[in-house]
């Protein structure tokens, strides 16, 4: 399987969350299910979607910034001087 970029994965995840919302909506129209419970599950789903979107976007933005400041492999180029991977901001995550 070809490697997808993070935004393609994000699209797939959001499509899945859309399906969850539609399925919960369909279930809520059936009298056997408690609408408040299903609404609570939908709220959790939306909260999870938001957290995942924020996390992926944050890491993707960090990766772009790393490329802009000159990270190459495990060597950082800071002010024209080579630094080791100890300078990698991802090490603090």
Backbone as CSV, one residue per row, in Angstrom:
resi,resn,N_x,N_y,N_z,CA_x,CA_y,CA_z,C_x,C_y,C_z
1,UNK,0.840,-1.176,0.000,0.000,0.000,0.000,0.890,1.246,0.000
2,UNK,0.610,2.202,-0.890,1.439,3.410,-0.920,1.246,4.228,0.353
3,UNK,2.294,4.919,0.711,2.266,5.747,1.917,1.468,7.016,1.656
4,UNK,0.500,7.305,2.520,-0.332,8.494,2.386,0.242,9.623,3.232
5,UNK,0.015,10.847,2.789,0.455,11.962,3.619,-0.543,12.150,4.765
6,UNK,-0.151,12.851,5.806,-1.025,12.974,6.985,-2.406,13.538,6.669
7,UNK,-2.498,14.429,5.704,-3.792,15.042,5.398,-4.733,14.052,4.709
8,UNK,-4.190,13.085,3.966,-5.037,12.047,3.382,-5.577,11.133,4.481
9,UNK,-4.748,10.829,5.473,-5.219,10.045,6.620,-6.273,10.826,7.396
10,UNK,-6.056,12.117,7.549,-7.001,12.961,8.259,-8.355,12.959,7.550
11,UNK,-8.341,13.013,6.233,-9.579,12.952,5.458,-10.295,11.622,5.702
12,UNK,-9.543,10.520,5.703,-10.138,9.208,5.969,-10.752,9.147,7.366
13,UNK,-10.018,9.659,8.349,-10.543,9.675,9.721,-11.830,10.491,9.813
14,UNK,-11.838,11.674,9.200,-13.027,12.518,9.260,-14.205,11.895,8.533
15,UNK,-13.936,11.179,7.450,-15.002,10.454,6.751,-15.606,9.400,7.677
16,UNK,-14.746,8.712,8.414,-15.223,7.719,9.379,-16.062,8.352,10.475
17,UNK,-15.632,9.503,10.981,-16.412,10.181,12.016,-17.755,10.666,11.467
18,UNK,-17.790,11.074,10.188,-19.072,11.443,9.568,-20.016,10.249,9.542
19,UNK,-19.471,9.074,9.226,-20.289,7.855,9.204,-20.816,7.513,10.604
20,UNK,-19.988,7.716,11.614,-20.429,7.481,12.994,-21.620,8.387,13.319
21,UNK,-21.511,9.655,12.966,-22.596,10.601,13.227,-23.879,10.212,12.520
22,UNK,-23.760,9.795,11.258,-24.952,9.376,10.508,-25.576,8.126,11.112
23,UNK,-24.746,7.175,11.504,-25.268,5.939,12.088,-25.948,6.215,13.430
24,UNK,-25.346,7.049,14.257,-25.965,7.390,15.536,-27.278,8.141,15.325
25,UNK,-27.315,9.005,14.316,-28.561,9.711,13.990,-29.660,8.750,13.561
26,UNK,-29.290,7.763,12.761,-30.269,6.762,12.318,-30.769,5.948,13.506
27,UNK,-29.864,5.578,14.400,-30.263,4.815,15.583,-31.186,5.626,16.490
28,UNK,-30.942,6.925,16.565,-31.758,7.768,17.452,-33.207,7.886,16.964
29,UNK,-33.456,7.580,15.713,-34.822,7.610,15.183,-35.595,6.327,15.506
30,UNK,-34.909,5.357,16.075,-35.572,4.116,16.490,-35.913,4.233,17.970
31,UNK,-37.144,3.939,18.305,-37.642,4.188,19.664,-36.969,3.326,20.735
32,UNK,-36.343,2.241,20.364,-35.721,1.362,21.356,-34.472,1.993,21.985
33,UNK,-33.848,2.932,21.282,-32.621,3.561,21.771,-32.941,4.881,22.462
34,UNK,-32.232,5.174,23.522,-32.392,6.441,24.239,-31.629,7.534,23.493
35,UNK,-32.358,8.536,23.060,-31.745,9.618,22.272,-30.648,10.355,23.030
36,UNK,-30.844,10.557,24.331,-29.837,11.278,25.119,-28.522,10.506,25.170
37,UNK,-28.605,9.192,25.290,-27.387,8.368,25.302,-26.666,8.464,23.970
38,UNK,-27.411,8.349,22.889,-26.792,8.424,21.563,-26.215,9.812,21.310
39,UNK,-26.893,10.847,21.794,-26.365,12.218,21.660,-25.057,12.359,22.436
40,UNK,-24.993,11.695,23.595,-23.754,11.730,24.383,-22.618,11.049,23.623
41,UNK,-22.915,9.905,23.006,-21.894,9.210,22.203,-21.453,10.064,21.018
42,UNK,-22.401,10.754,20.402,-22.045,11.628,19.285,-21.158,12.773,19.750
43,UNK,-21.434,13.296,20.940,-20.583,14.352,21.510,-19.168,13.854,21.750
44,UNK,-19.047,12.649,22.283,-17.717,12.064,22.497,-17.000,11.856,21.169
45,UNK,-17.759,11.427,20.169,-17.169,11.213,18.846,-16.622,12.523,18.281
46,UNK,-17.410,13.594,18.414,-16.964,14.898,17.908,-15.769,15.431,18.692
47,UNK,-15.764,15.176,19.991,-14.631,15.593,20.813,-13.364,14.834,20.411
48,UNK,-13.513,13.547,20.151,-12.380,12.731,19.716,-11.893,13.188,18.345
49,UNK,-12.839,13.465,17.441,-12.465,13.962,16.110,-11.653,15.240,16.238
50,UNK,-12.113,16.154,17.060,-11.421,17.427,17.245,-10.012,17.222,17.795
51,UNK,-9.875,16.335,18.761,-8.555,16.072,19.349,-7.605,15.473,18.324
52,UNK,-8.090,14.531,17.538,-7.251,13.894,16.517,-6.840,14.918,15.459
53,UNK,-7.807,15.724,15.002,-7.497,16.754,14.002,-6.436,17.715,14.517
54,UNK,-6.588,18.144,15.757,-5.633,19.079,16.353,-4.248,18.450,16.460
55,UNK,-4.187,17.204,16.912,-2.902,16.523,17.072,-2.193,16.365,15.728
56,UNK,-2.901,15.869,14.724,-2.287,15.632,13.409,-1.847,16.953,12.783
57,UNK,-2.705,17.967,12.859,-2.335,19.273,12.292,-1.128,19.859,13.015
58,UNK,-1.074,19.707,14.335,0.057,20.232,15.097,1.367,19.569,14.729
59,UNK,1.362,18.242,14.631,2.582,17.525,14.262,2.981,17.847,12.823
60,UNK,1.995,17.948,11.932,2.305,18.283,10.542,2.920,19.672,10.436
61,UNK,2.394,20.623,11.210,2.962,21.975,11.206,4.367,21.983,11.789
62,UNK,4.596,21.190,12.843,5.932,21.087,13.425,6.912,20.527,12.400
63,UNK,6.473,19.520,11.654,7.335,18.927,10.624,7.694,19.967,9.565
64,UNK,6.728,20.773,9.158,7.008,21.821,8.168,8.000,22.842,8.709
65,UNK,7.828,23.228,9.991,8.760,24.187,10.597,10.160,23.598,10.687
66,UNK,10.237,22.296,10.985,11.542,21.644,11.067,12.253,21.706,9.715
67,UNK,11.501,21.499,8.643,12.101,21.576,7.318,12.576,22.994,7.006
68,UNK,11.812,23.990,7.476,12.183,25.377,7.225,13.447,25.792,7.964
69,UNK,13.655,25.267,9.174,14.836,25.683,9.933,16.069,24.868,9.587
70,UNK,15.914,23.843,8.756,17.087,23.147,8.260,17.389,21.810,8.882
71,UNK,16.389,21.097,9.335,16.620,19.753,9.869,16.828,18.800,8.694
72,UNK,17.949,18.105,8.690,18.248,17.139,7.637,18.690,15.857,8.312
73,UNK,17.901,14.791,8.160,18.235,13.524,8.799,18.265,13.699,10.298
74,UNK,19.375,13.381,10.936,19.480,13.573,12.382,20.418,14.729,12.706
75,UNK,20.660,15.605,11.727,21.556,16.747,11.929,20.768,18.031,11.707
76,UNK,20.892,18.950,12.644,20.265,20.259,12.533,21.296,21.269,12.060
77,UNK,20.864,22.164,11.218,21.722,23.244,10.762,21.173,24.530,11.379
78,UNK,21.856,25.010,12.408,21.409,26.188,13.131,22.461,27.264,12.966
79,UNK,22.052,28.392,12.388,22.967,29.509,12.147,24.225,29.051,11.408
80,UNK,24.044,28.165,10.456,25.164,27.703,9.648,26.032,26.653,10.309
81,UNK,25.722,26.281,11.549,26.511,25.280,12.259,25.704,23.995,12.389
82,UNK,26.395,22.871,12.248,25.734,21.584,12.356,25.576,21.207,13.830
83,UNK,24.393,20.770,14.190,24.101,20.310,15.549,23.625,18.861,15.445
84,UNK,23.799,18.112,16.511,23.352,16.719,16.504,21.859,16.655,16.788
85,UNK,21.351,15.432,16.823,19.928,15.213,17.047,19.482,15.648,18.446
86,UNK,20.417,15.975,19.320,20.059,16.454,20.646,19.254,17.755,20.568
87,UNK,19.367,18.463,19.474,18.653,19.719,19.290,17.245,19.517,18.735
88,UNK,16.896,18.278,18.429,15.624,17.962,17.817,14.477,18.306,18.766
89,UNK,13.570,19.229,18.384,12.462,19.601,19.272,11.492,18.465,19.501
90,UNK,11.492,17.460,18.650,10.598,16.318,18.851,11.040,15.467,20.035
91,UNK,12.295,15.578,20.452,12.779,14.802,21.598,12.071,15.216,22.881
92,UNK,11.552,16.428,22.925,10.894,16.899,24.137,9.415,16.507,24.175
93,UNK,8.912,15.902,23.113,7.486,15.511,23.093,7.261,14.265,23.895
